[in-house]
Amino acid sequence: MKNLLSFKFVNKDKETVAIVPCLDGVGLDQLVADFERAAGYTDPAGGYGGLVPSCFRFGPLSSYFLGMEEPVSGDEPGKIYVLSCECGEVGCWPLITHVRLHQDKVIWDGFSQPHRPRRNYASFGPFEFERQQYEQAIEDLVRCHGAD
């Protein structure tokens, strides 16, 4: 069964909006926090927030979520931040994934928390999306967010 991607907007203050990816209607921040607690990662577990485009130059969101911008970690194309710290800063406490594009599907795998390199996220995901639905979710995000 393929996952469904959507996005929710969280107002951090009057001027700042964070974007949280949702998988099957559940925020990725909640999914990873639950995974970390179950895995015994309590130093801390969670602490994630949405991406704040006004705080980091992601590039056009329509290509960023397809992994087509510069990788955020290493040289391997397709690595993106999917969550920032709950403070809104991606350099503080991010969650990274690898976006793999295929003709009819998109896969998120290879999750990592760069400040805790010993954490093993191999059993978190992979998450597989039908490519048409994934691209539609991104188009909806761009339309609702008001910028690309």
N, C-alpha and C positions, 0 to 999 in steps of 0.2 A: 504494500500500500504506500502510495506516495504521500508526502507531507504537503500541507497547504501553507504558503507564505502570505503573511499580511504584515502590516505595520500599524503601530499605535503611536500617538503623539502624547508626550507628557510635558506639561508646563512646569519648568523648573523655577521660573519666576515670571514676572510680567512680560519680559522681553525674550526669554530663552526657552526654546522648545527642543526637547530631545526626541529622537526617533528610536523606538524599540521594535526590533523584528519579532514577530509572533509566528510560532509554528503550531498549526492546528488550533489556533485561537489562544494559545498560552504564550505569554511573554518569554523570550529567550533568557532574560535576566532571571526569571523564576525557575525555568528549566535547569539552567546551569547551577544556580544556587542549591536546588534540590539534589542534583548530581553530586556536587562538591560535599555537601553534608553527608550524603549516603556513603561517599568514598572516604570519609574521615578527614577531609581537608577543612580544618576548623581554624586556620591561621590567616585570614578568616575565610569562611565560606560565603560566597556571594559578594556583595559590595559593588555590584555592577549597576550601571545605568544606561540609558540610551545614548545614541550618537548625537552630538550637538554640532550641526554643520557650521554654525556661527563661530565655533571655537577651533575648528580644524578644517583644513582644505582637503576635502575628500575628492575633489574634482566633481564632474557632473554625476549626480546620484544614479542616473540611468546607465552609466558605464561602470561606476564604482561597484555596485552590487552584482555586476557581471564579472568582476575581477579584472577589468580591462584598464584600470589605472595602475600607477606604480605600486608594487607590493609594499605593504607596510612593515614587513619583516623579511630580511634576507633578500635573495635575488630571484626566488621562484615566483613567477607570475601567478596572480590569482589570490594572493594572501591579502585578506582585508580584516579590518576591525569590524566586529559585529556588535560589540558592546564597549562602552567606556566605563570609567569609574562612575560611581553614583554622583561624584562631584561634577561630572561632565567632561573631564580631561582624559583623552585616550592614552596619554603617556603615563598616567597615574596607575590605573588598574584595568587594562583592557582584556577583552577576550578576542582572540584571533581565530579565523577559520580559513580554510583553503576552498575557494570556489572552483569547481570543475564543471566546465560547460561541455555538454554533449549535444548531439543533434536534437534529441527529443526530451532531454532531462538536464537538470542542474543538481549537483551534489555539493553539500557542505560537509567537509570532513577535516581531519588533521587539526582539531581544535587545540589551542594552547593558551597559557597564561604566562607571558614572558617574565613576570616577576617571581614566578614559582615554577622554574623549569623542571623540577622533579615531579611535578604533578603529571599524572598519566590520564589523558582524556580519550584514550583509544576506544573506550566503550561509551563515550558520549557521541552519539551519532553513529554512522553518518546519517544525514538527513537528505532525502532525495525528493526533488520537486519535479513536476511536469513542467517542461520549459515554457510552454505557452502561458500557463498559470503564473509562473514565477515572473516572467516578463510583464504580464498584466499587473501584477502586484507592484512592481517597480514603477510602471507608468502611473498607477493610481497614487503612489507615494509622491512622485514628482508633481502630479497635478494638484494634490492636496497640500503639499508643502509649499508650492508656489515658486519653486526655483529648481533648476537642474544643475 
